[in-house]
């Protein structure tokens, strides 16, 4: 019973990290749209693409981790979810540092 509660708790916490990544992506999108309006410019096509990828990627990685982990033991599923969170975090940090902020604006 303790293992079941621990695995559900770990899965729920990892799910919340995925949710945080999606909410952060939406916040970035809304914030940059507001900033571009304040500057009197718009978002470029590539800027919109990167912002949409930042929203969609956590959802896609979560779905892939759940699909691959289907039918496996709880520990394997938790590891897959944790690896997915690490992938999403690395991707978001990479986007933040590799793509210049000026490329988001038209």
C-alpha positions as CSV (number, residue, x, y, z in Angstrom):
1,X,0.0,0.0,0.0
2,X,2.9,2.4,0.8
3,X,4.5,1.7,-2.6
4,X,1.2,2.5,-4.3
5,X,0.8,5.8,-2.5
6,X,4.5,6.7,-3.1
7,X,4.2,6.0,-6.8
8,X,1.0,8.0,-7.2
9,X,2.5,10.9,-5.2
10,X,5.6,10.9,-7.4
11,X,3.5,10.6,-10.6
12,X,1.3,13.5,-9.4
13,X,4.3,15.7,-8.6
14,X,5.9,15.0,-12.0
15,X,2.5,15.8,-13.6
16,X,2.5,19.1,-11.9
17,X,6.0,19.8,-13.3
18,X,4.6,19.2,-16.8
19,X,1.7,21.5,-16.0
20,X,4.1,24.2,-14.8
21,X,6.1,23.9,-18.1
22,X,2.9,24.4,-20.1
23,X,1.7,27.3,-18.0
24,X,5.2,28.9,-18.3
25,X,5.0,28.5,-22.1
26,X,1.6,30.2,-22.1
27,X,2.9,33.0,-19.9
28,X,5.8,33.5,-22.2
29,X,3.5,33.7,-25.2
30,X,1.1,36.2,-23.6
31,X,4.0,38.3,-22.2
32,X,5.8,38.6,-25.5
33,X,2.6,39.4,-27.3
34,X,2.0,42.2,-24.8
35,X,5.6,43.4,-25.1
36,X,5.4,43.4,-28.9
37,X,2.2,45.5,-28.7
38,X,3.8,47.9,-26.3
39,X,6.8,48.3,-28.6
40,X,4.5,48.9,-31.6
41,X,5.8,45.8,-33.4
42,X,4.4,42.3,-33.9
43,X,5.8,38.8,-33.3
44,X,7.7,37.3,-36.2
45,X,6.7,34.0,-37.7
46,X,9.7,32.2,-36.1
47,X,8.9,33.9,-32.8
48,X,5.4,32.5,-32.8
49,X,6.7,29.1,-33.8
50,X,9.1,28.9,-30.9
51,X,6.5,30.1,-28.5
52,X,4.0,27.5,-29.7
53,X,6.6,24.8,-29.5
54,X,7.3,25.9,-25.9
55,X,3.6,25.3,-25.1
56,X,3.1,22.1,-27.1
57,X,6.4,20.3,-26.3
58,X,5.6,19.4,-22.6
59,X,2.2,18.0,-23.7
60,X,3.8,15.9,-26.4
61,X,6.6,14.6,-24.2
62,X,4.1,13.8,-21.4
63,X,1.9,11.9,-23.9
64,X,4.9,10.0,-25.2
65,X,6.1,9.1,-21.7
66,X,2.7,7.8,-20.8
67,X,2.4,5.9,-24.0
68,X,5.8,4.3,-23.7
69,X,5.2,3.6,-20.0
70,X,1.9,1.9,-20.5
71,X,1.9,-1.6,-19.2
72,X,5.2,-1.2,-17.3
73,X,5.8,-1.2,-13.6
74,X,5.3,1.9,-11.6
75,X,9.0,2.6,-11.1
76,X,9.6,2.5,-14.8
77,X,6.8,4.9,-15.5
78,X,8.1,7.3,-12.9
79,X,11.5,7.2,-14.4
80,X,10.1,7.8,-17.9
81,X,8.1,10.8,-16.6
82,X,11.2,12.2,-14.8
83,X,13.3,11.8,-18.0
84,X,10.6,13.6,-19.9
85,X,10.5,16.5,-17.4
86,X,14.3,16.7,-17.7
87,X,14.1,16.8,-21.5
88,X,11.5,19.6,-21.4
89,X,13.5,21.6,-18.9
90,X,16.7,21.3,-21.0
91,X,14.7,22.3,-24.1
92,X,13.3,25.4,-22.5
93,X,16.7,26.4,-21.2
94,X,18.2,25.8,-24.6
95,X,15.6,27.9,-26.3
96,X,16.1,30.7,-23.8
97,X,19.9,30.9,-24.3
98,X,20.3,29.9,-28.0
99,X,17.6,32.0,-29.7
100,X,18.1,35.7,-29.3
101,X,15.2,37.7,-27.9
102,X,15.3,40.1,-30.9
103,X,14.3,37.3,-33.3
104,X,10.9,37.1,-31.7
105,X,9.9,40.5,-32.9
106,X,9.1,41.4,-36.5
